[in-house]
């Protein structure tokens, strides 16, 4: 038995020696880098390209790296990949990058960042999600206007739903009306000199989420969806949020200025205490910024009439100037011009003019 065991070990010895030699030989595996953006940033900071026999990776392609399969080297490679992923996240952050995809260079003023920078912790949603969130806020305030209307509880659809829910809907609407009525909505979701003098300054912003008519809401949100999505994909959802807020606030300020300096000295419609609501100023800021960025693009007016973007922008601004000069219009040209002014400031900042 001992002789057979010795013979078996002698036969196994070359095999074990071969396995030991194999283990001493390092093995490598091709792994993709975390993202194309990481590859681009890595290639941008690399040393001058090597000779033609080993060209440097193109920034437009996924770079590949040789990583050893041993445990220690794998952990080190994982740490490197995590660091690169963090750098790529910083490069694609919500703030305006130093050079945008449109080719414009941003400045470091606080027009779009600085004051609004703390919002970044909750504006990390994808571009389309931010558009839908803002549109959803507009729809929600429209729902409040509907609830505040005394006739709403007696509409056929509400009566049918109340019967279907066993009277619970009527009880809910009755409870809501005790807190949200027409006066509440006018005081908190419309812009006017009376609200401003009463220190309800939040209406400078809340009025830009407010619509009483479904047609007004639909037209504004359709425009905002198409142009807002494009802006958010270019510069990030946080940028779109700040643009919307700034367009809304400056549009409300322009409207109040019109009421102070240009409106007739009367309280009725078109007079000094005319009330206004709607997202038009914020939407106008979004549309005109897109037009300033791409003046030669073709836009389809009313979905059918092809026109250069520059011509559409000139038409929008010209019509609003005419509305301010004419006065007493159902559409506030001054609020629209406030949104246009924000778009012009942002564009000038991107170009480095201010």
C-alpha positions as CSV (number, residue, x, y, z in Angstrom):
1,X,0.0,0.0,0.0
2,X,2.8,2.4,0.9
3,X,4.5,1.6,-2.5
4,X,1.3,2.5,-4.4
5,X,0.9,5.7,-2.4
6,X,4.5,6.8,-3.2
7,X,4.0,6.0,-6.9
8,X,0.8,8.1,-6.9
9,X,2.5,11.1,-5.3
10,X,5.4,10.9,-7.8
11,X,2.9,11.0,-10.7
12,X,1.0,14.0,-9.1
13,X,4.1,16.1,-8.5
14,X,4.5,17.4,-12.1
15,X,0.8,18.4,-12.2
16,X,1.1,20.4,-8.9
17,X,4.2,22.1,-10.1
18,X,2.4,23.1,-13.3
19,X,-0.6,24.5,-11.4
20,X,1.8,26.6,-9.2
21,X,3.4,28.0,-12.2
22,X,0.0,28.9,-13.7
23,X,-1.0,30.7,-10.5
24,X,2.2,32.8,-10.6
25,X,1.3,34.0,-14.0
26,X,-1.0,37.1,-13.8
27,X,-4.3,36.9,-15.6
28,X,-6.1,40.1,-17.0
29,X,-9.7,40.7,-18.0
30,X,-11.1,43.5,-20.2
31,X,-13.6,45.7,-18.3
32,X,-15.5,48.7,-19.5
33,X,-15.1,52.0,-17.8
34,X,-18.2,53.3,-15.7
35,X,-19.5,55.7,-18.4
36,X,-18.6,57.5,-21.6
37,X,-18.4,60.7,-19.6
38,X,-15.7,59.2,-17.4
39,X,-13.8,58.1,-20.5
40,X,-14.0,61.6,-21.9
41,X,-12.8,63.2,-18.7
42,X,-10.0,60.7,-18.4
43,X,-8.8,61.2,-21.9
44,X,-8.9,65.0,-21.6
45,X,-6.5,65.0,-18.6
46,X,-4.1,62.3,-20.0
47,X,-0.6,62.8,-21.1
48,X,0.3,63.4,-24.8
49,X,-0.6,60.5,-27.0
50,X,1.7,57.5,-27.3
51,X,3.2,56.4,-30.6
52,X,1.0,55.1,-33.4
53,X,1.5,51.5,-32.2
54,X,-0.6,52.3,-29.0
55,X,-3.0,55.1,-29.7
56,X,-4.8,56.9,-26.9
57,X,-8.5,56.1,-26.5
58,X,-11.0,58.4,-28.3
59,X,-13.3,60.4,-26.0
60,X,-16.2,59.3,-28.0
61,X,-15.7,55.6,-27.2
62,X,-15.9,53.6,-24.1
63,X,-12.4,53.2,-22.8
64,X,-11.1,49.8,-21.7
65,X,-8.7,49.1,-18.9
66,X,-6.7,45.9,-18.0
67,X,-7.5,44.9,-14.4
68,X,-5.9,41.9,-12.6
69,X,-8.3,39.3,-11.2
70,X,-6.5,38.9,-7.9
71,X,-8.5,40.1,-4.8
72,X,-6.3,43.0,-3.8
73,X,-6.0,44.4,-7.3
74,X,-9.7,43.9,-7.9
75,X,-10.5,46.0,-4.7
76,X,-8.1,48.7,-5.8
77,X,-9.7,48.8,-9.3
78,X,-13.1,49.0,-7.7
79,X,-12.0,52.0,-5.7
80,X,-10.6,53.7,-8.8
81,X,-13.9,53.0,-10.7
82,X,-15.9,54.5,-7.8
83,X,-13.7,57.6,-7.8
84,X,-14.1,58.0,-11.5
85,X,-17.9,57.6,-11.2
86,X,-18.0,60.3,-8.6
87,X,-16.0,62.6,-10.9
88,X,-18.4,61.9,-13.7
89,X,-21.3,62.7,-11.5
90,X,-19.8,66.0,-10.6
91,X,-19.3,66.8,-14.3
92,X,-22.9,66.0,-15.0
93,X,-24.3,67.9,-11.9
94,X,-27.3,70.1,-12.0
95,X,-25.4,73.3,-12.1
96,X,-24.5,74.9,-15.4
97,X,-21.2,73.4,-16.6
98,X,-18.5,75.7,-17.5
99,X,-19.0,74.9,-21.2
100,X,-22.5,73.7,-22.1
101,X,-23.4,71.3,-24.8
102,X,-24.7,74.2,-26.8
103,X,-21.2,75.6,-26.9
104,X,-21.8,78.6,-24.6
105,X,-19.7,79.3,-21.5
106,X,-21.4,80.2,-18.3
107,X,-20.3,82.8,-15.9
108,X,-20.0,82.5,-12.1
109,X,-22.6,85.1,-11.1
110,X,-25.5,84.2,-8.8
111,X,-28.2,84.7,-11.5
112,X,-28.8,81.0,-11.8
113,X,-26.7,79.5,-9.0
114,X,-25.4,80.7,-5.7
115,X,-28.6,81.6,-4.0
116,X,-30.5,78.6,-5.5
117,X,-27.6,76.2,-5.0
118,X,-29.1,74.6,-1.8
119,X,-32.0,73.3,-3.9
120,X,-29.7,70.9,-5.6
121,X,-30.2,68.2,-3.0
122,X,-33.8,67.6,-4.1
123,X,-33.5,68.6,-7.8
124,X,-31.6,65.4,-8.8
125,X,-34.6,64.1,-10.8
126,X,-34.3,63.4,-14.5
127,X,-35.1,66.2,-16.9
128,X,-38.5,65.0,-17.9
129,X,-39.5,64.3,-14.3
130,X,-38.8,68.0,-13.4
131,X,-41.1,69.1,-16.2
132,X,-43.8,66.8,-15.1
133,X,-43.4,67.9,-11.5
134,X,-43.8,71.6,-12.4
135,X,-46.8,70.7,-14.6
136,X,-48.3,68.6,-11.9
137,X,-48.0,71.6,-9.4
138,X,-50.0,73.7,-12.0
139,X,-52.6,71.0,-12.3
140,X,-52.9,70.7,-8.5
141,X,-53.6,74.5,-8.1
142,X,-56.1,74.3,-10.9
143,X,-57.8,71.5,-8.9
144,X,-57.9,73.9,-5.9
145,X,-59.6,76.6,-8.1
146,X,-62.2,74.0,-9.1
147,X,-62.8,73.0,-5.5
148,X,-63.2,76.6,-4.4
149,X,-66.0,77.1,-7.0
150,X,-69.3,76.7,-5.2
151,X,-70.8,75.3,-8.4
152,X,-68.3,72.5,-8.6
153,X,-70.0,70.4,-5.9
154,X,-73.2,70.4,-8.0
155,X,-71.7,69.4,-11.4
156,X,-73.1,66.2,-12.8
157,X,-69.7,64.4,-12.7
158,X,-69.2,65.2,-9.0
159,X,-72.8,64.2,-8.2
160,X,-72.3,60.8,-9.9
161,X,-68.9,60.3,-8.1
162,X,-70.6,61.2,-4.8
163,X,-73.3,58.6,-5.3
164,X,-70.6,56.0,-6.3
165,X,-68.6,56.8,-3.1
166,X,-71.7,56.7,-0.8
167,X,-71.7,60.5,-0.1
168,X,-68.1,60.6,1.0
169,X,-67.0,63.0,-1.8
170,X,-69.6,65.6,-0.8
171,X,-68.4,65.5,2.8
172,X,-64.8,65.9,1.6
173,X,-65.7,68.9,-0.6
174,X,-67.7,70.5,2.2
175,X,-64.7,70.1,4.6
176,X,-62.3,71.5,1.9
177,X,-64.5,74.5,1.2
178,X,-64.3,75.5,4.8
179,X,-60.6,76.1,4.3
180,X,-60.2,76.8,0.5
181,X,-62.7,79.3,-1.0
182,X,-62.6,81.9,-3.7
183,X,-61.3,84.6,-1.4
184,X,-58.4,82.3,-0.2
185,X,-57.4,81.6,-3.8
186,X,-57.5,85.2,-4.8
187,X,-55.4,86.2,-1.8
188,X,-52.8,83.5,-2.2
189,X,-52.7,82.5,-5.9
190,X,-53.2,85.8,-7.8
191,X,-50.8,88.7,-8.3
192,X,-52.2,92.2,-7.6
193,X,-51.1,95.5,-6.0
194,X,-53.5,94.9,-3.2
195,X,-51.9,91.5,-2.4
196,X,-48.4,93.1,-2.7
197,X,-49.3,96.0,-0.3
198,X,-50.8,93.4,2.1
199,X,-47.4,91.7,2.3
200,X,-48.6,88.6,0.5
201,X,-45.4,88.6,-1.5
202,X,-45.5,84.8,-2.0
203,X,-48.1,85.5,-4.7
204,X,-45.2,86.7,-6.9
205,X,-44.4,83.0,-7.3
206,X,-47.6,81.2,-6.5
207,X,-49.6,83.1,-9.2
208,X,-47.3,81.4,-11.8
209,X,-48.7,78.0,-10.8
210,X,-52.3,79.2,-10.9
211,X,-54.9,78.7,-13.7
212,X,-58.7,79.0,-13.4
213,X,-59.5,77.9,-17.0
214,X,-58.6,74.5,-18.4
215,X,-57.8,76.0,-21.8
216,X,-55.3,78.4,-20.3
217,X,-53.7,75.6,-18.3
218,X,-53.5,73.3,-21.3
219,X,-51.9,75.8,-23.6
220,X,-49.3,76.8,-21.1
221,X,-48.4,73.2,-20.2
222,X,-48.1,72.0,-23.8
223,X,-45.6,74.8,-24.5
224,X,-43.7,74.2,-21.3
225,X,-43.5,70.4,-21.9
226,X,-41.8,70.7,-25.3
227,X,-39.5,73.6,-24.6
228,X,-38.9,72.8,-20.9
229,X,-37.9,69.3,-21.7
230,X,-35.3,70.5,-24.2
231,X,-33.9,73.1,-21.7
232,X,-33.8,70.5,-18.9
233,X,-31.9,68.0,-21.0
234,X,-29.3,70.6,-22.0
235,X,-28.6,72.1,-18.6
236,X,-30.3,69.8,-16.0
237,X,-33.6,69.8,-14.1
238,X,-32.3,72.2,-11.4
239,X,-31.5,74.8,-14.0
240,X,-35.1,74.5,-15.4
241,X,-36.5,74.9,-11.9
242,X,-34.5,78.1,-11.3
243,X,-35.4,79.4,-14.8
244,X,-39.1,78.8,-14.1
245,X,-39.0,80.5,-10.7
246,X,-37.0,83.5,-11.9
247,X,-39.2,84.0,-14.9
248,X,-42.3,83.8,-12.7
249,X,-41.1,86.3,-10.1
250,X,-39.7,88.8,-12.6
251,X,-42.9,88.5,-14.8
252,X,-45.0,89.3,-11.7
253,X,-42.7,92.2,-10.9
254,X,-43.1,93.6,-14.5
255,X,-46.9,93.2,-14.2
256,X,-47.0,95.2,-10.9
257,X,-44.8,97.9,-12.5
258,X,-47.3,98.2,-15.4
259,X,-50.1,98.5,-12.8
260,X,-48.2,101.3,-11.0
261,X,-47.0,103.3,-14.0
262,X,-49.2,102.6,-17.0
263,X,-52.6,101.3,-15.8
264,X,-55.5,103.8,-15.6
265,X,-56.4,105.1,-12.1
266,X,-59.4,102.8,-11.6
267,X,-60.0,99.6,-9.7
268,X,-61.8,97.7,-12.4
269,X,-60.4,95.5,-15.2
270,X,-57.4,97.1,-16.8
271,X,-57.0,99.5,-13.8
272,X,-54.4,99.8,-11.1
273,X,-55.7,96.8,-9.1
274,X,-56.2,94.3,-11.9
275,X,-55.4,90.8,-10.8
276,X,-53.5,88.3,-12.8
277,X,-52.6,84.6,-12.7
278,X,-50.9,82.0,-15.0
279,X,-47.6,80.4,-15.8
280,X,-47.1,82.5,-19.0
281,X,-44.1,84.5,-17.8
282,X,-42.2,81.4,-16.7
283,X,-43.1,79.5,-19.9
284,X,-42.1,82.6,-22.0
285,X,-38.7,82.6,-20.3
286,X,-38.3,78.9,-21.2
287,X,-39.4,79.4,-24.8
288,X,-37.3,82.4,-25.5
289,X,-34.2,81.0,-24.0
290,X,-34.5,78.0,-26.4
291,X,-35.0,80.5,-29.3
292,X,-32.0,82.5,-28.3
293,X,-29.9,79.4,-28.2
294,X,-31.2,78.0,-31.5
295,X,-32.4,80.9,-33.6
296,X,-32.2,79.0,-36.9
297,X,-34.2,76.0,-35.8
298,X,-37.6,75.5,-37.4
299,X,-40.6,75.7,-35.1
300,X,-44.1,74.8,-36.0
301,X,-46.6,77.5,-35.1
302,X,-49.8,75.9,-34.0
303,X,-48.2,72.6,-34.8
304,X,-48.6,73.2,-38.6
305,X,-46.9,76.4,-39.7
306,X,-43.0,76.0,-40.1
307,X,-41.2,79.2,-39.1
308,X,-37.6,80.0,-38.1
309,X,-37.2,80.2,-34.3
310,X,-35.8,83.8,-34.6
311,X,-39.0,85.0,-36.4
312,X,-41.2,83.3,-33.8
313,X,-39.3,85.0,-31.0
314,X,-39.5,88.4,-32.6
315,X,-43.2,87.9,-33.1
316,X,-43.7,87.0,-29.4
317,X,-41.8,90.0,-28.1
318,X,-43.4,92.4,-30.6
319,X,-47.0,91.3,-29.8
320,X,-46.3,91.7,-26.0
321,X,-44.9,95.2,-26.6
322,X,-48.1,96.0,-28.5
323,X,-50.2,94.7,-25.7
324,X,-48.5,96.9,-23.1
325,X,-48.9,99.9,-25.4
326,X,-52.5,99.2,-26.0
327,X,-53.4,98.4,-22.4
328,X,-56.5,96.7,-21.0
329,X,-55.7,93.4,-22.7
330,X,-56.9,90.1,-21.3
331,X,-53.3,88.8,-21.8
332,X,-50.5,90.5,-19.7
333,X,-47.8,91.6,-22.2
334,X,-45.8,93.0,-19.3
335,X,-45.6,89.7,-17.5
336,X,-44.5,88.0,-20.7
337,X,-41.8,90.6,-21.2
338,X,-40.6,89.9,-17.7
339,X,-40.1,86.3,-18.7
340,X,-38.4,87.4,-21.9
341,X,-36.0,89.6,-19.9
342,X,-35.0,86.6,-17.7
343,X,-34.2,84.6,-20.9
344,X,-32.1,87.5,-22.3
345,X,-30.1,87.8,-19.1
346,X,-29.5,84.0,-18.9
347,X,-28.4,84.0,-22.5
348,X,-26.1,87.0,-22.1
349,X,-24.6,85.3,-19.1
350,X,-23.9,82.1,-21.1
351,X,-22.2,84.2,-23.8
352,X,-20.1,86.0,-21.2
353,X,-21.6,89.4,-22.0
354,X,-22.4,90.1,-18.4
